[in-house]
Amino acid sequence: MLILKTLKRIVSALALKLQYRASQLVLNNRYLKYQYLRLAAILGGLGLQPPLASSDLAKRWQRQGTEGSADRPETYIKEDSSLVELFKEVLPYLNKESKILELGCNVGRSLNYLHKLGFKNLTGIEIGPKAVEMSQTVFPEMAGDSRLIVGSAPLEIRKIPTAEYDLVFCHSVLVNIHPKYNYIFREIARVSKKMVLILENEGSLFAYPRDFKKLFERAGLKLVMSKLFSEGCREFPFPYEEKDVYINNTIQLFAKDKSH
Ligand SMILES: C[S@@+](CC[C@H](N)C(=O)[O-])C[C@H]1O[C@@H](n2cnc3c(N)ncnc32)[C@H](O)[C@@H]1O
């Protein structure tokens, strides 16, 4: 028993070392990075974990970081230009009574942005309890008026009635959700009455990059707008046509039908 346990420990330490070496290689070689992202998108689409991805991202987010780490809720308080860019496409199609759901809301900066614009029918789902607790002090008015649920998005979304929300959105969240939960794309389509809006990094090496457009289209949605967000980002289209590696940080708007 002891020998088996020791062997298991040695094998997992070696596997980690190998994974680290491979990730350094991929990071520093544009061609390998390109090929890796291609493979990751295929595996992710099939519900499988890409080889360089960490298997415990959900646990990491649930803990929400130690002192100084970028995973802490403090990182997500500041309102930045991503919020303006993300919402300006959908605002004309919403009214102040619209019901809006955010997956992975963290401390709630996006919900607060919408709340300041007059939206009061807001719900957030967030896996990290610390972030939700912090939203009560950082954004007390928004938190007081909204429904903030602590839990994992793929599990919580199943409890929501069909066509409950006019808009469902995520900002840098789907890439953190393991491909074994790919049913979440169908669930997002199910609970949305009109629109789904995402800002996701499809070139994220250590998370779970996927072809989000393809997955939402498979779930019955139609892409109506797509634009790159981050400065310095260049398009790295799916299917990859260019022999270069660019990092996508793409805003994509999907509609349930053409009427939005
Ligand atoms: C990169 S942060 C973005 C936070 C927020 N969307 C924003 O832009 O301010 C990713 C967020 O997704 C949350 N998250 C990751 N996996 C999740 C899951 N399975 N269910 C719910 N939230 C999750 C994390 O806790 C974190 O708050």
The ligand as a Gaussian input file, in Angstrom:
#p B3LYP/6-31G(d) Opt

LIG

0 1
 C      -11.564000      36.214000     -14.575000
 S      -12.767000      36.326000     -13.339000
 C      -13.924000      37.481000     -14.034000
 C      -14.830000      38.087000     -12.997000
 C      -15.977000      38.960000     -13.539000
 N      -16.713000      38.313000     -14.570000
 C      -15.462000      40.296000     -14.002000
 O      -15.202000      40.481000     -15.162000
 O      -15.298000      41.152000     -13.143000
 C      -13.614000      34.770000     -13.491000
 C      -14.778000      34.646000     -12.514000
 O      -15.514000      33.461000     -12.804000
 C      -15.820000      32.818000     -11.577000
 N      -16.015000      31.396000     -11.837000
 C      -15.097000      30.504000     -12.275000
 N      -15.654000      29.284000     -12.398000
 C      -16.955000      29.424000     -12.021000
 C      -18.049000      28.528000     -11.930000
 N      -17.920000      27.232000     -12.227000
 N      -19.232000      29.011000     -11.502000
 C      -19.397000      30.316000     -11.185000
 N      -18.390000      31.209000     -11.243000
 C      -17.188000      30.774000     -11.656000
 C      -14.591000      33.110000     -10.725000
 O      -14.783000      32.885000      -9.362000
 C      -14.336000      34.563000     -11.077000
 O      -15.124000      35.402000     -10.307000

